[in-house]
């Protein structure tokens, strides 16, 4: 069957069961857009900015586990997508980004809307391709989806010159693919598994520390079995929330810079640390020289480059998280050895003493709206059932701390890159993936304006998102750092000029509600949820001076938290 390159791209997407492509047209990809016009199987979502396309595909991927797909034109289309590609790369999100390119004969000639997309994106992708022959399209797409979704997931860029999309060739999609230079490890080493289990069962002060890799690797069920079998305390990173239920008594909450007192103190004082699908990033470890000083560290990760990269570990295990956890669980069932019950009881007594600090307390009698209060009430009103996206800043930390996630893929935020503007388009992607679910975006007045044009996309596709804008008139986290470390010199962090968000939402055809009193928080949330077919923008006017606690200052250890 002879097809154009553009038609072959559509067939490749069909073969990979792609449901949505998020994109924005331009000259270099018009053949592809014409091919979209002639079919209905793969749906194209027209965003209002290429960054919005990448974040929407990212939100789709995080909420489903399937790769998100993006289509943008050459030049500024590709460069506008860079921030979203980097966001996905930092958080290991599977994504296919198709970028148009000038005709092959013009590459390198500074042609109109030409950039070196492969060179620009090389540091922020798992792999990228420049297709130079129409005959290679099918093979490259098969390779791209394989690379993006196996091992440690990540974004893959496919750069396609315009003339290649017009040329014709017989089409056949490969049934399987082998790449000599890419062979991810799936199973853990049996000897290392046995060694790790022996250390785990001999622990007196154990801690289980899990990250986003458990969610990306679909290992939540196996993690729950492992943790409950042992009876050990567990803490999760910002990216790992929901892999183990926040409501479970074994959960100590989030760890790290804004983690709970009990989680951080448990980490600092443990004698065995079981790290699963986590990368020991700086926001988790604090000062590396002070990190877990007495711990024997076991590290499970699918990416061998992540092991001993930041923290030297004692027992490295490379493999897919779900598979390795299965192997752990089998080993625990087969051994006659059991955890040290007496030592564990004493350890839990210590942890519960730390818990009694109630490190997340705040003034619930305030006459102004506290952002923590909004998140607590949001959890109560939704019964924890919403898919929650967030932007980046104080509101992100409040959401992580006060909205308890009991299931994976319900918490979607930019962890590694910390991308303002992520929340709204990511919520769009999640809503497309889960049309019957309640999707809520927690944001701030600074972040939401980064990609606010996507309110038009929400109108076009009738997306009933609920936007929770915690509006304190500042870049909240920047202001907090300036208060703590710059003697309250609030340099350019005050957003003293901002739109009337309720009217702005209404101008796009949505519902806008401004909330200024604590007593109105719950009614406003309930009203928004009752509007099942409409986007509702809730503008909560919150306390300008509220800070996120606990907080670990730069250079401090996990046991050196600011609590009030």
C-alpha positions in Angstrom: 0.0 0.0 0.0 1.7 3.2 -1.2 1.2 6.2 1.1 2.7 9.6 1.5 5.0 10.2 4.5 2.2 12.2 6.2 -0.2 9.3 5.7 2.3 6.9 7.0 2.7 9.0 10.2 -1.1 8.7 10.8 -0.9 4.9 10.2 2.0 4.6 12.7 0.0 6.4 15.3 -3.0 4.1 14.7 -0.7 1.1 15.0 0.4 2.4 18.4 -3.2 2.9 19.6 -2.7 6.6 19.9 -6.0 8.3 20.8 -5.0 12.0 20.9 -2.3 14.2 19.4 -1.9 17.6 21.0 -0.6 20.2 18.5 -0.5 23.4 16.6 -0.1 23.7 12.8 2.5 25.5 10.7 4.0 25.4 7.3 6.4 22.5 7.8 3.7 20.1 9.0 0.8 21.0 6.7 1.0 17.7 4.8 0.6 15.9 8.2 -2.4 18.1 9.1 -4.0 17.4 5.7 -3.6 13.7 6.5 -5.3 14.3 9.9 -8.2 15.9 8.0 -8.8 12.8 6.0 -9.3 10.4 8.9 -11.1 10.2 12.2 -9.3 7.5 14.2 -6.6 9.7 15.7 -8.0 12.9 17.2 -6.1 16.1 17.0 -6.4 18.6 19.9 -5.7 22.2 18.9 -4.0 24.0 21.7 -3.2 27.7 21.8 0.6 27.4 22.4 3.1 24.6 21.7 4.1 24.6 25.4 0.5 23.9 26.2 0.6 20.9 23.7 3.6 19.3 25.5 2.2 19.8 29.0 -1.2 18.4 27.8 0.4 15.3 26.4 2.4 15.1 29.6 -0.7 15.2 31.7 -2.3 12.6 29.5 0.7 10.3 29.9 1.0 10.7 33.7 -2.6 10.0 34.2 -2.8 6.9 32.0 0.7 5.4 31.7 0.4 5.7 27.9 2.8 7.9 25.9 1.6 11.4 25.1 2.0 12.6 21.5 2.7 16.1 20.3 2.8 17.6 16.8 4.4 21.0 16.2 5.9 22.9 13.3 9.5 23.8 12.6 11.5 26.7 14.1 9.5 28.5 16.8 7.0 25.6 17.0 9.8 23.3 18.0 11.5 25.8 20.3 8.2 26.7 22.0 7.9 22.9 22.9 11.3 22.8 24.5 10.1 23.7 28.0 7.5 20.9 28.0 10.0 18.4 26.6 12.4 19.2 29.4 9.6 18.9 31.9 8.8 15.4 30.7 12.5 14.4 30.6 13.2 15.5 34.2 10.2 13.5 35.4 10.7 10.5 33.1 7.4 10.8 31.3 6.9 8.9 28.0 6.2 11.3 25.2 6.6 11.3 21.4 7.2 14.8 20.0 6.9 15.1 16.2 8.5 18.3 14.9 8.3 19.6 11.4 11.5 20.6 9.6 12.3 22.5 6.5 12.8 20.5 3.3 15.9 18.3 3.4 17.8 20.3 0.8 17.4 23.4 2.9 18.7 22.0 6.2 21.7 24.0 7.3 20.9 27.0 5.0 19.2 29.2 7.6 16.0 28.7 5.8 12.7 30.3 7.0 11.7 28.8 10.3 14.6 26.5 10.5 16.3 25.5 13.7 18.4 22.4 14.6 15.7 20.6 16.5 17.8 17.6 17.1 20.7 19.6 18.4 18.5 21.8 20.6 16.6 18.9 22.2 19.5 16.4 22.5 20.2 17.2 26.2 16.5 17.0 27.2 15.3 13.8 25.4 15.8 10.1 25.9 16.6 9.9 22.2 15.8 11.9 19.0 15.7 11.1 15.3 16.0 13.2 12.0 14.2 11.2 9.3 15.9 11.7 5.9 14.1 9.1 3.9 10.3 8.3 3.7 11.2 4.6 3.8 12.5 5.1 7.4 9.3 6.6 8.9 7.6 3.4 10.1 10.8 1.9 11.6 11.7 5.2 13.4 8.2 5.5 14.9 8.3 1.9 16.1 11.7 2.6 17.7 10.6 5.9 19.2 7.6 4.3 21.0 9.7 1.5 22.2 12.4 3.8 23.6 9.9 6.2 25.1 8.0 3.6 27.0 10.6 1.0 28.2 13.3 1.1 30.8 13.3 4.6 32.3 10.6 6.3 30.3 11.2 9.7 28.6 10.4 11.9 25.7 11.6 11.1 22.1 11.7 13.7 19.4 11.1 12.8 15.7 12.2 15.6 13.4 10.7 15.3 9.8 11.5 17.5 6.8 8.5 18.7 4.9 9.4 17.0 1.6 9.7 13.6 3.4 6.0 13.9 4.4 5.1 14.4 0.7 7.1 11.5 -0.7 5.4 8.2 -1.3 6.4 4.6 -0.4 4.9 1.2 0.3 3.8 1.1 4.0 4.2 -1.8 6.4 4.5 -1.2 10.2 7.1 -3.4 11.9 5.7 -6.1 14.2 8.6 -5.8 16.6 11.8 -3.9 17.0 15.4 -4.7 18.1 17.9 -2.0 18.9 21.4 -3.3 19.5 22.5 -0.3 21.6 19.3 -0.3 23.7 18.5 -3.3 26.0 16.8 -2.2 29.2 17.1 -4.6 32.2 13.8 -5.9 33.5 14.6 -8.5 36.3 16.6 -7.9 39.4 19.8 -9.9 40.1 18.8 -12.9 42.2 21.9 -12.6 44.4 21.3 -9.0 45.1 17.6 -9.7 45.9 18.6 -12.3 48.4 21.3 -10.0 50.0 18.8 -7.1 50.2 16.1 -9.2 51.8 18.5 -10.4 54.5 19.5 -6.8 55.3 15.8 -5.7 55.3 14.7 -8.4 57.7 17.6 -7.7 60.1 16.8 -4.0 60.3 16.0 -2.3 63.6 15.1 1.2 62.3 14.0 0.6 58.7 12.6 3.1 56.3 11.0 2.6 52.9 11.6 5.5 50.6 9.8 5.5 47.3 9.6 7.9 44.3 7.9 8.4 41.0 9.4 5.3 39.5 6.9 3.2 41.5 4.1 4.9 39.7 5.7 5.0 36.3 6.6 1.4 36.6 3.0 0.4 37.7 4.4 -1.0 40.9 1.9 0.4 43.4 0.1 -2.9 44.1 3.4 -4.8 44.7 4.7 -1.9 46.9 1.6 -2.1 49.1 2.0 -5.8 49.6 5.7 -5.4 50.4 5.2 -2.6 52.9 2.3 -4.2 54.7 4.0 -7.6 54.8 7.0 -6.0 56.6 5.0 -3.5 58.7 7.8 -0.8 58.1 7.2 2.9 57.9 7.1 4.4 54.4 7.7 7.9 53.0 7.2 9.1 49.5 8.7 11.8 47.3 6.6 14.6 45.7 6.5 12.5 42.5 5.7 9.3 44.4 2.6 10.4 46.2 -0.3 7.9 45.8 1.8 4.8 45.2 1.1 3.9 48.9 -2.1 5.3 50.5 -1.6 8.6 52.4 -4.4 7.5 54.8 -2.5 4.3 55.8 -1.0 4.4 59.3 2.3 3.2 57.9 2.6 6.3 55.7 4.7 9.1 57.2 3.8 11.5 54.3 6.1 13.3 52.0 9.8 13.7 52.8 12.4 16.3 51.8 12.5 20.1 51.8 8.8 20.5 52.7 8.3 17.0 54.0 6.8 16.0 57.4 8.9 16.1 60.6 8.3 12.4 61.1 9.3 11.4 57.6 12.5 13.4 57.7 13.5 12.4 61.2 12.8 8.8 60.3 15.1 9.1 57.3 17.8 10.7 59.2 17.8 8.1 62.0 17.1 4.9 60.1 19.7 2.0 60.0 18.4 0.5 56.7 17.0 2.6 53.9 15.1 0.8 51.1 14.9 3.2 48.2 12.6 2.2 45.4 12.1 4.1 42.1 13.7 7.3 43.6 16.7 9.3 42.5 18.0 10.9 45.7 17.5 14.5 44.3 18.7 17.5 46.3 15.2 18.4 47.5 15.0 15.0 49.2 18.5 14.6 50.5 19.3 18.1 51.8 23.0 18.3 52.6 24.5 15.1 51.1 27.2 14.9 53.8 24.5 14.7 56.4 22.1 12.4 54.6 21.1 9.1 56.4 24.4 8.9 58.3 23.8 5.5 59.9 22.0 3.7 57.1 22.8 0.7 54.9 21.2 1.8 51.6 19.4 -0.6 49.2 18.4 1.1 45.9 16.1 -0.4 43.3 15.8 1.5 40.0 15.3 0.7 36.3 18.0 3.2 35.3 21.5 2.0 36.2 22.8 5.6 35.8 20.6 6.7 38.7 22.2 4.3 41.2 25.0 5.8 43.3 24.8 9.0 41.2 24.1 11.3 44.1 24.3 8.9 47.1 26.6 5.9 47.3 24.5 2.8 47.9 25.4 -0.5 49.5 23.1 -2.9 47.6 22.3 -1.7 44.0 19.5 -3.5 42.2 18.7 -2.7 38.5 15.4 -3.7 37.2 11.8 -2.7 36.7 10.2 -1.7 40.0 7.1 -3.9 39.7 9.2 -7.0 38.8 11.8 -6.4 41.6 9.1 -5.9 44.2 7.5 -9.1 43.0 10.8 -10.8 43.6 11.1 -9.2 47.0 7.6 -10.4 47.9 8.3 -14.0 46.7 11.5 -14.0 48.8 9.7 -12.8 51.9 7.1 -15.5 51.5 9.7 -18.2 51.1 12.0 -17.3 54.0 11.4 -18.4 57.6 13.1 -15.2 58.9 10.8 -12.4 60.1 11.3 -8.7 61.0 12.7 -7.9 64.4 9.4 -7.3 66.2 10.9 -5.8 69.4 13.1 -3.4 67.6 10.3 -2.4 65.2 7.9 -1.7 68.1 10.5 0.6 69.7 11.0 2.3 66.3 7.3 2.9 65.8 7.2 4.5 69.3 9.9 6.9 68.3 8.1 7.7 65.0 4.9 8.4 66.8 6.6 10.8 69.2 7.8 12.7 66.1 4.3 12.5 64.7 2.9 14.2 67.8 4.7 17.4 66.8 1.8 17.9 64.3 4.1 19.7 61.9 1.4 20.6 59.5 -0.7 22.6 62.0 -1.8 26.1 61.1 -4.1 28.8 62.3 -7.6 27.5 61.5 -9.3 30.4 63.2 -7.8 33.0 60.8 -10.2 35.6 59.4 -8.3 35.5 56.1 -8.3 32.4 53.9 -5.4 30.1 54.6 -4.2 28.1 51.5 -4.0 25.0 53.7 -7.6 25.4 54.6 -8.6 25.4 50.9 -6.8 22.2 50.2 -8.2 20.4 53.3 -11.7 21.4 52.4 -11.1 20.4 48.8 -10.1 17.0 50.0 -13.2 16.7 52.2 -15.6 17.9 49.4 -14.1 15.5 46.8 -13.5 12.7 49.3 -10.0 12.5 47.8 -11.3 11.2 44.5 -10.2 14.0 42.1 -7.3 13.9 39.7 -5.2 16.9 40.9 -2.7 18.8 38.8 -0.7 21.7 40.0 1.6 24.4 39.0 4.8 25.2 40.9 5.3 27.1 44.1 3.7 27.2 47.5 0.3 26.0 46.2 2.1 22.9 44.9 3.5 22.1 48.3 0.2 22.8 50.1 -1.5 20.4 47.7 1.1 17.7 48.3 0.8 18.2 52.1 -2.9 18.6 52.6 -4.6 16.6 49.8 -4.1 13.0 50.7 -3.5 10.8 47.7 -4.5 7.2 48.2 -4.1 6.0 44.6 -1.4 6.4 41.9 -1.8 8.7 38.9 -4.1 11.1 40.7 -1.4 13.6 41.5 0.2 15.3 38.5 2.8 18.0 38.9 6.2 19.2 37.5 8.7 17.9 40.1 12.1 17.9 38.5 12.0 21.0 36.3 9.5 22.9 38.4 7.7 24.4 35.4 5.3 27.2 36.1 2.4 27.1 33.6 2.2 23.3 33.7 -1.0 22.9 35.7 -3.7 24.0 33.3 -2.6 22.2 30.1 -1.7 19.1 32.2 -5.2 19.1 33.6 -6.5 19.3 30.0 -4.6 16.2 29.1 -5.8 14.3 32.1 -9.4 15.3 31.4 -9.2 14.1 27.8 -7.8 10.8 29.2 -10.5 10.5 31.9 -13.6 12.4 30.6 -15.8 11.1 33.5 -13.5 12.0 36.3 -13.2 15.2 38.3 -10.0 17.0 37.3 -8.9 20.0 39.4 -5.9 22.3 38.8 -4.3 23.9 41.9 -2.4 27.0 40.9 -1.4 30.5 41.8 -1.9 33.9 40.2 1.7 33.9 38.9 1.7 30.3 37.5 -1.7 30.4 35.9 -0.8 33.3 33.7 2.0 31.4 32.0 -0.4 29.3 29.9 -3.7 30.9 30.6 -4.5 31.1 26.8 -5.4 27.4 27.1 -8.7 28.4 28.6 -9.7 28.8 25.0 -8.8 25.2 24.3 -11.0 24.2 27.3 -13.9 26.2 25.7 -13.4 24.6 22.3 -13.5 21.0 23.7 -15.9 21.7 26.6 -13.5 20.5 29.3 -15.2 20.8 32.7 -12.0 21.5 34.7 -12.1 23.1 38.2 -9.3 25.7 38.7 -8.3 26.4 42.3 -6.3 29.7 42.2 -4.6 30.4 45.5 -4.2 34.1 45.0 -1.8 35.8 47.5 -0.6 38.5 45.1 3.0 37.2 45.2 5.2 34.6 43.6 4.6 32.8 46.9 7.7 30.6 47.1 10.0 33.3 45.9 8.5 35.6 48.5 9.0 33.0 51.2 12.7 32.6 50.3 13.2 36.3 50.2 11.6 36.5 53.7 13.8 33.8 55.2 17.1 34.4 53.4 17.1 38.0 52.0 15.9 40.0 55.0 12.5 40.5 53.5 13.8 42.3 50.4 10.9 41.3 48.1 12.6 42.0 44.8 10.1 41.7 41.9 8.0 39.0 43.6 4.9 41.1 44.2 2.3 40.5 41.5 0.6 43.8 42.2 -0.9 44.0 38.7 -3.1 41.1 37.7 -6.4 40.5 35.8 -9.8 40.0 37.3 -9.6 36.3 37.0 -13.4 35.8 37.3 -14.1 38.2 34.4 -11.2 36.7 32.4 -12.7 33.2 32.8 -16.1 34.5 31.9 -14.6 36.1 28.7 -13.6 32.6 27.6 -17.1 31.3 28.3 -16.4 29.8 31.7 -17.7 30.4 35.2 -15.6 32.6 37.5 -16.1 32.8 41.3 -14.1 35.0 43.6 -13.8 33.8 47.3 -12.6 36.2 50.0 -13.9 34.7 53.3 -13.1 31.3 54.9 -16.9 30.7 55.4 -17.4 30.8 51.6 -14.7 28.2 50.7 -16.8 25.1 51.1 -19.9 26.5 49.3 -17.7 27.7 46.4 -16.0 24.3 46.1 -19.4 22.5 46.2 -20.9 24.9 43.6 -18.0 24.3 41.3 -18.3 20.5 41.5 -22.0 20.8 40.9 -21.2 22.4 37.5 -20.4 19.1 35.9 -20.3 20.3 32.3 -18.6 23.7 32.9 -15.1 24.9 33.7 -15.1 26.9 36.9 -12.3 29.2 37.9 -12.2 29.7 41.7 -10.1 32.7 42.7 -9.4 32.3 46.4 -7.9 35.4 48.0 -5.5 34.0 50.5 -3.2 35.2 53.3 -0.2 36.9 51.7 2.2 36.1 54.4 1.5 32.4 54.8 4.6 30.1 54.4 5.1 26.4 53.7 6.3 24.5 56.8 8.3 22.4 57.6 11.2 23.7 55.5 14.8 22.5 55.3 17.1 25.4 54.4 19.8 25.0 51.7 22.8 23.2 53.2 21.0 21.7 56.1 20.3 18.1 56.9 16.9 16.3 57.1 17.0 16.7 60.9 17.4 20.5 60.7 13.9 21.7 59.8 12.3 25.0 60.3 8.9 24.1 61.8 7.3 27.5 62.4 
